[in-house]
Amino acid sequence: FYRVTSDSKVIVPVHVDDLIPMGYPRSAITAWEDSLAKRFSIKRLGNAEWYSGVRIERGEGYIHLSQEGYWNKMLDVWGMEDARTKRQPLDADTDILAMSQLPDDPSYNPNRADMTQVRSLIGGISWPAEMTRPDLNFTRAHAARVQTDCSESAFQ
């Protein structure tokens, strides 16, 4: 939700029952909270440090958003706790479609991957791609092209 006037702006993202009002000036946010409190029981918790699984760090001149906890949980679910990090998990010139259909790699495994696991992996990438890592959208979209029929080797 948002409200913009000539001298103020209040934006309120909502996730289930969590609201995090932001904007300027502070008095506009307080006025919005006061009007909401007239109809509902609310808690004013101050500056957010976490919101919907996203850690919020503030410093002088910056705000840093992180989903490190989410990634650690996903790596554990996928059995990749010891995986090394890479700036971008899929290079722009990687053709996962070709890799899943006609790989030249001698270690190619023609067995089909478990589609539930493949979709779980792609879905797991979707949340951070939408929230804090738009750079992962290429990887997510490229992997989604083969989600209904891919070899095990395509997702190793």
MIBA-689580 format. One record per residue (C-alpha): x, y, z; residue in three letters. Coordinates in steps of 0.1 Angstrom, whole numbers, padded with zeros to 4 digits, always signed. Example, Ala and Ser with C-alpha at 12.3 -4.5 7.8 and 13.67 -1.06 7.14 Angstrom:
# MIBA-689580
+0123-0045+0078ALA/+0137-0011+0071SER/
This chain:
# MIBA-689580
+0000+0000+0000PHE/+0012+0035-0006TYR/+0001+0071-0002ARG/+0019+0100-0018VAL/+0011+0137-0013THR/+0030+0168-0023SER/+0050+0167+0010ASP/+0050+0131+0021SER/+0053+0095+0010LYS/+0042+0064+0030VAL/+0048+0029+0016ILE/+0036-0001+0035VAL/+0047-0036+0022PRO/+0025-0063+0037VAL/+0034-0100+0042HIS/+0006-0120+0060VAL/+0002-0100+0092ASP/+0036-0081+0091ASP/+0036-0045+0080LEU/+0067-0024+0077ILE/+0058+0013+0071PRO/+0084+0035+0055MET/+0086+0069+0039GLY/+0090+0105+0048TYR/+0087+0126+0069PRO/+0085+0105+0100ARG/+0054+0124+0111SER/+0035+0109+0081ALA/+0044+0074+0091ILE/+0033+0081+0127THR/+0000+0095+0115ALA/-0006+0064+0094TRP/+0002+0042+0124GLU/-0021+0063+0146ASP/-0050+0059+0121SER/-0044+0021+0119LEU/-0043+0018+0157ALA/-0078+0034+0159LYS/-0092+0003+0142ARG/-0068-0025+0151PHE/-0045-0036+0179SER/-0009-0029+0166ILE/+0026-0032+0180LYS/+0051-0005+0171ARG/+0084-0023+0172LEU/+0107+0004+0160GLY/+0132+0000+0131ASN/+0129-0034+0115ALA/+0159-0057+0117GLU/+0142-0086+0100TRP/+0112-0087+0076TYR/+0098-0118+0060SER/+0131-0136+0063GLY/+0152-0107+0051VAL/+0178-0092+0075ARG/+0179-0054+0074ILE/+0212-0037+0083GLU/+0214+0001+0084ARG/+0245+0022+0085GLY/+0254+0057+0077GLU/+0243+0062+0041GLY/+0233+0026+0034TYR/+0208-0001+0040ILE/+0219-0037+0034HIS/+0194-0065+0028LEU/+0205-0101+0033SER/+0189-0136+0031GLN/+0219-0154+0045GLU/+0198-0174+0069GLY/+0175-0185+0041TYR/+0204-0196+0019TRP/+0220-0216+0047ASN/+0187-0234+0053LYS/+0183-0241+0015MET/+0219-0254+0012LEU/+0212-0277+0041ASP/+0180-0290+0025VAL/+0198-0296-0008TRP/+0228-0313+0009GLY/+0252-0285-0002MET/+0264-0272+0032GLU/+0301-0275+0020ASP/+0295-0260-0014ALA/+0318-0232-0025ARG/+0303-0198-0033THR/+0303-0183-0068LYS/+0292-0148-0077ARG/+0267-0161-0103GLN/+0257-0197-0101PRO/+0251-0200-0139LEU/+0273-0183-0165ASP/+0255-0164-0192ALA/+0269-0187-0219ASP/+0257-0219-0202THR/+0231-0237-0223ASP/+0213-0259-0197ILE/+0189-0270-0223LEU/+0216-0286-0244ALA/+0233-0299-0213MET/+0202-0317-0203SER/+0195-0332-0238GLN/+0228-0339-0257LEU/+0258-0335-0233PRO/+0292-0345-0246ASP/+0305-0350-0210ASP/+0315-0387-0205PRO/+0300-0385-0170SER/+0266-0377-0184TYR/+0238-0396-0166ASN/+0208-0401-0189PRO/+0185-0408-0160ASN/+0158-0383-0155ARG/+0160-0360-0125ALA/+0133-0361-0098ASP/+0110-0334-0109MET/+0099-0326-0074THR/+0135-0319-0064GLN/+0141-0298-0096VAL/+0110-0277-0090ARG/+0120-0273-0053SER/+0154-0261-0064LEU/+0140-0236-0089ILE/+0114-0225-0063GLY/+0141-0221-0037GLY/+0160-0197-0061ILE/+0128-0177-0068SER/+0123-0162-0033TRP/+0157-0145-0031PRO/+0156-0136-0068ALA/+0124-0117-0061GLU/+0135-0102-0028MET/+0172-0094-0027THR/+0190-0111-0056ARG/+0175-0100-0090PRO/+0208-0111-0105ASP/+0195-0147-0100LEU/+0166-0143-0124ASN/+0187-0154-0154PHE/+0196-0186-0136THR/+0161-0192-0124ARG/+0145-0186-0158ALA/+0172-0207-0176HIS/+0168-0237-0152ALA/+0130-0235-0154ALA/+0132-0242-0192ARG/+0140-0278-0184VAL/+0121-0284-0152GLN/+0097-0309-0166THR/+0122-0331-0184ASP/+0159-0329-0175CYS/+0187-0353-0168SER/+0203-0358-0134GLU/+0235-0344-0148SER/+0219-0311-0156ALA/+0214-0303-0119PHE/+0246-0316-0104GLN/
